[in-house]
């Protein structure tokens, strides 16, 4: 087989991702590490009670401000009635599960593509346990956040079980949201005077 035929036989897309674009991106980041620096942003405005809205649009990445989004994404945070809300939207700890699921899934699919593994089916179920005594300040020994999060991943792929287990472990270590949740990350809150 000639080299040109071998190249032609390579898939252009794996798991819906453009293989050549991934190769080009990695090459660009290796050539100029400053392109890897990103800043994502969210803005939030309180509405009433437990309801507030976040908008997400602009970010900095690949050495410049991104202008690819014509409109903002808007997310309404709410609470169920048992937590004094009116089900205006999912609550923030549910959005955290959503972010974690999305990031682990995307990281898993990306690295499967990099390894040449075709994913046939993929879904996740997440459960997080919280004791409200921490949130309400009723017991200082109880953390205010999740005590534990369990992720169950259902996946069918064109590879061995061992390759899937290795890929899952790799994805958990390299998922930005999972990494952020699993290690202490400084969060600075400052009040801006009106």
N, C-alpha and C positions, 0 to 999 in steps of 0.2 A: 504494500500500500504506500503510495506516495505521501509526502508531507501535506500537500494541499488536500488530498482526499481524507487524511486523518483529521485535519482541521474541520473540514466540511462535515465529518461524522459527529463532531462534538455538538451537544445540544446548545441552542442559543438561549433557552430559558429552562430553568429547573425550579419547580414550585412557584411558578409565576414571576420569578426574578430573572432579570437579564444578566447572564453570566459575564458577558464582556464588560458591561457597565460596572459590575462588581470588581472585576480584574482592574479596570481603568481607575476606579476610585481608590483601591488599595495602592496601586502604583503612585497615584498623585499624593496620597497621604505619606507614603514612604519617602517621596522626593521632597515634600514640604510639610513637616509635622505641624506647622501652625494651622494648616487647613483642617486639622482634626478638632480644633477648639470650637465648641458650639456654646451658645447661650440661648436657652429656651425661656419663654416668658408667659406669664398668665396674669390677668387682671381680674379682680373680684370686687363686686359691689353688693353690699347688704341690701335686701329688699324689705323683709319684715320677719320677725320671729326667727325661726331656724332657716328661712329661705334666703339664699344669696345666689348670685350668678357670676360665673367666671367666663371670660372671653379669652380666646387664644388665637393669635394671628401671626404676629411677627416674631422672627428669631434671627440670630446671627449664626452663620455657619459657612464653612468652606471659604473663609476669608472675606465675607461680605454679609450685608443685611440681605435676607431673603425677601423676594417680592413675588413669589409664586402663588400666594394665596390672595384671591380676589375678595374674599369675605372672611370674617372672623368665624371661628367655631364658638358656639355658646353652650354652656352647660349649667343647668339649674341644680343647685344643691338644696335638698330639703330634708325633712325628717318624717318618720311615720308618726301617727297620732300618739302612740305609746311613749314617744320621745318628744312630745309637745309640738309636733309639726302637723302638716296636712297633706303629706305625700306629694309635695311640690316637685320632687325629683329624688333620685337616689341620694343617700347621705354620703358625706365625705369618706367615711371608712369603707363604704361600698365602692366609691370611685377608686379608692386605693386598690381594692381587689381587682377592679376593672383594669387599672393601669398595670398592675402586676401580671394579670393574665395576658394582656395584650403584649407586654414587653417580653415575657418568657416565650410566648408563641412566636413572635417576630424573630427573636434571637435564635430560637430553635430552627425555624424555617430557613433563616439566613445561613446558619452554619451547616444545615443539611445540604443546602445548595452548594456551599463551598466544598463539601465532602463528596458531592455527586450523588447524594441520596435523594430519591424522589419520594415525597410524602403523598400518600393516597388519601388519608383521612387524619384529621387532628382536631381534638376538642379538649377543653380543660374545665374542671370544676374546682372552685376554690371555696374554702370555708375558713373563716377567721373567728376566733373566740375573744370576746371582750367582757370584762367585768366593769359595769358602770360605776362601781364605787370609786374607781380611779378618776374618771371624768368628773364626777360630782364632788371629789375631795372628801369623801366619807372615810377613806382608809388610805393613809399615805404609803402603806406597804403594797398597795395594788397599783400596777402600772395603768396609766390613762389610755394606753393604746392596746393593740392586739397582743394577746399572750402567746398566740401561736397561729400560724396560717398554714393550712394544708392545701396542696395543689395535687389534684389527680389528673394526669394527662392520659388521654386515650389516643393512641397513634397507630396507624398502619402505614408502613413504609417498605420500600424495596431494599431491605438490609436485614442483618441479623439482630436478634435481641440484644446481644452484647454491644453492637454498634449503636443501637437506640439508647441503651443505658449510658454509654460513653457520651453520646450527643446530648442527652438530657442533663447530665452532670456539667458538661461544658457550657450549655445554655444557662443553667442556673448561676454559674460563676461569672458569666459575661453579660447577663441581662442588666442594663443600667438600673432599672427599677428594683429588681431583686437585690442587686448589689447595694443600692441606696438604703433599702429597707433592712438589710442584714448587717449593716455596719453603722456605727455612730457617724452621723453627718451633721456638721454644725449648721444650725438654722439661726439666723440673726433677725430679730424683729426690732424695727425701730419706728417710733411714732413720728410722723411728719406733721409739724405744726402748721395749722391753717393760717 
